[in-house]
């Protein structure tokens, strides 16, 4: 139930991404524009201009909107899609922990040990 939108260029508009003959839906335009905006944020902090949006297709909720962090972290693996995966994992773990705040802690410990 996950859809990923990537933009590797910050200086283009949405119709240019797949060519003028592609018929973009309003939904696609919205999320691609968000990916382009994330790529623009990368440029502003001296990162490679790549942006990524993770969307829950059941609800159209944006789960993560990220850009590369390879220069900031000096870690070549911090591409925007890996940063997005980490953000989604953190969000799910946080939600899980808050939903189980009143238990004896066993569920929270189990969630931490299964994180990858």
C-alpha positions in Angstrom: 0.0 0.0 0.0 3.0 2.3 -0.6 3.6 4.5 -3.5 6.9 6.4 -4.0 7.4 9.6 -5.9 11.0 10.6 -6.9 12.4 13.7 -8.4 16.0 13.9 -9.5 15.8 17.5 -10.8 14.7 20.6 -9.0 14.5 22.9 -12.0 11.8 21.2 -13.9 8.0 21.3 -13.7 5.8 18.2 -13.2 4.7 17.8 -16.9 8.4 17.7 -18.0 9.2 14.7 -15.7 7.6 12.1 -17.9 7.2 14.1 -21.0 4.4 16.3 -22.4 2.4 13.4 -23.7 2.0 11.7 -20.3 -1.5 12.4 -18.9 -0.8 13.3 -15.2 -3.7 13.0 -12.7 -4.1 15.8 -10.3 -3.0 13.4 -7.5 0.2 12.5 -9.4 0.9 16.2 -10.0 0.5 17.0 -6.3 2.9 14.3 -5.1 5.4 14.9 -7.8 5.4 18.6 -7.0 6.1 17.6 -3.4 9.1 15.5 -4.6 10.4 18.4 -6.6 10.0 20.7 -3.6 12.0 18.2 -1.5 14.7 18.2 -4.2 14.8 22.0 -4.0 15.3 21.8 -0.3 18.3 19.5 -0.9 19.9 22.2 -3.1 19.4 24.8 -0.3 21.4 22.7 2.1 24.1 21.7 -0.5 22.9 18.2 -1.1 22.3 16.4 -4.4 19.0 17.5 -5.8 16.9 14.4 -5.3 13.6 14.3 -3.4 11.4 11.4 -2.4 7.8 11.1 -1.1 6.3 8.0 0.4 2.5 7.9 0.2 0.0 5.5 1.8 -2.2 4.6 -1.2 -5.1 3.7 1.1 -5.4 7.2 2.6 -3.1 9.3 0.4 -1.3 10.3 3.6 2.3 11.4 3.1 4.4 9.1 5.3 7.7 10.8 4.5 9.0 13.7 2.5 12.8 13.6 2.3 15.8 14.5 0.3 19.4 13.1 0.2 21.5 13.6 3.4 24.7 12.2 2.1 26.8 15.4 2.4 25.3 16.4 5.8 25.9 13.0 7.4 29.0 12.1 5.3 27.4 8.8 4.7 27.0 7.6 1.1 23.9 5.4 2.1 21.8 8.4 3.2 19.9 8.6 -0.1 16.4 10.1 0.1 14.6 6.7 -0.1 16.6 5.3 2.8 16.0 8.5 4.9 12.3 8.1 4.1 12.3 4.4 5.2 13.9 5.4 8.5 11.3 8.2 9.0 8.5 5.8 8.4 10.1 3.2 10.8 10.5 5.9 13.5 6.9 7.0 13.0 5.5 3.5 13.2 7.6 2.7 16.3 6.5 5.9 18.0 2.9 5.2 17.2 3.2 1.7 18.4 4.8 2.8 21.7 2.2 5.5 22.3 -0.6 2.9 21.7 1.0 0.5 24.2 2.1 3.1 26.8 -0.1 1.5 29.5 1.2 -2.1 29.2 4.0 -3.7 31.1 6.6 -2.8 28.5 7.1 -6.2 26.9 5.5 -5.2 23.6 7.7 -2.0 23.4 10.8 -4.1 23.9 9.8 -6.6 21.3 9.2 -3.7 18.8 12.7 -2.4 19.4 14.4 -5.8 18.9 12.7 -6.3 15.5 13.7 -3.0 14.0 15.9 -3.3 10.9 
